[in-house]
């Protein structure tokens, strides 16, 4: 878990601190599939700007993820650019939404913030190629390697009344 100590910063309003930090990324699961960041530790640019009422936080880095394609389970590689921003109010009172959940005891939790930023930046489906055909729903073979079709199966006679309705539409 990578942390950055905020207590040592002595910024006045309008000043900013920039730092190159190494952030340790953890593997994560998405849709029951495990994705690994390569390399596990990325070089990120951290910018902390002191606003009048709090801190404006920014974390930017590039990451490459390896894991299974969501359609055919082949190896998929995805390059993601992250540019995440957070705000942490100095005195938010009862307004918890003005406090960043990544600031804990004057420490900025970089690994947790980076993990969540990567998860938010991912596409709906991680595919090894945009035209992935997936797996055959009948036999389970990879349709990218063996494109094929199966003869129509005989429908259950109990559904025949519904079939007639569908044919009319």
N, C-alpha and C positions, 0 to 999 in steps of 0.2 A: 504494500500500500504506500503510495507516494503522497507525501504531505509537504506543504509549504508554510513556513511560520510567518504569520501576518504581524505578530507583535513586534518584530524587529524593524518593521518599516516605519519610518517617521515622515509621512507625507503631509504636506499642507494642501489646502484646497487648490485644485488645478494642476497639481504635480502628478507625475506618473512614474511607475517603476516598470521596467521591461527586463525580463530575464529568460534565458534559454534553460529549460528544465527537462530532465529525463523523467518521463512518466511511465510507470509500470502498468501495462494493460493486462487485464485478466481475460481468460477465455470466457465466452458466455454462450448461453443456449437461446435459440430463437426458434420457436415452433417445434421444440423437441430435438433440434439439430444443434450440434456443437460447432462453434466457429472460433478459430484461433488467430489472434493477431500475430503477424510476422513482420518485424521482430517483436518480441514481447515488451521491449522497452523502446519508446519512441521519443525523439527530440521534439519538444513543443515550445512554442513561444507564449509566455505568460505575461500579460500586461495588466497592471493594477493601477487604476487612476483614482485619486481621491476627489470625490465630489463634495459638495457642501454638506450633504447629509449622509454620506456613506461611501462605499467603495464600488467602483465599476470594474468588474473582473472580466477578462477575456482570455481564452485558451484556444490556440490554433496549432494544428498538426495534421500530418497525413498518415494514414494507416492502411495496411494491406491485410485483408482477412482471407483465410483459407477455410473451406468447409464444404459440405455436400450441396450439390444443386438441389433445389426444392422440388424439381420435377423428375429427375432421373437418378439422383444420388451420386453423379459423377463429381469429381473434384472441381470446385468453383473458386475463382480468385476474384476478389473485389477490392478496388482501390477507392478509398473514401477520404475526402478532404473535410476536416472539421474546423469550424470557426464558431466557438460557443461563447455566449455572453451570459453573465449573471450580475445581479445587483445585490449588495448587502448593506442595508441601512445601519448606521451607527446606533441609532436609538429609534427602533420601530414601534416601541410601546406594545400595544395589543395587535398590531398589524403584522402577523407572521409572514404574510406574502411578500413583505419587503425585506425579509431576511433570507439569505441563501442557505439551503439545506447542506451545502458543501462546506460551510464555515462552522467548525466545531472547536470550541475552546481556543480561539485565535489561531487555528490551524486550517488551511485550505486543503480539503481532501481532493487532491488532483486525480487520483486513480478512479474514484467513484464518479467524479464529474466527467472524466474522459469516457468511461464506460457508458454512462447515460447519453452523452453526446453522440457517441458512435451508434448506439441503438436508435436514436432519433433520426440519424442521417441515412439509415439503411433503406433501400428500396423495399417495396411490398414483398417481392420475391427475389431471392438470390439465385441466379441461374448461371450455368457455365457458359451459355451463349443465349442470345436473345431469341433464337429460333429453336430452342430445345423442344423436342417432341414429347419427352417424358417417357413413362413406362406404360406398357399395354395394360389396360384395366382388366383384361381377361386372363392373359397368361403371365404377365409381369415382365416380359422381355423389354429391353431398351429399344424404343422405337427410333432412336438416332442411329443405331447400328443395324437393326433389322426392321425396316418399315414393313408392316404387314397389316392385314385385316382378318377378321374372323367372320365366318358365315353367321348370319342372324340366327340366334337361338330361338327355339320354339317357345312361345310365350305360354305362361300358365293359363289354362282355359278359364280360370276364375276371373281373370282380368279382361276377358273378351268384350264385355259390355263397355268398359272404359276405352278399349281400343277403337270400338266403333264410334264413340264420341269424339275421340281425337282425330279420326279420319274425316269426320264431317267438318271439322274446323279447318 
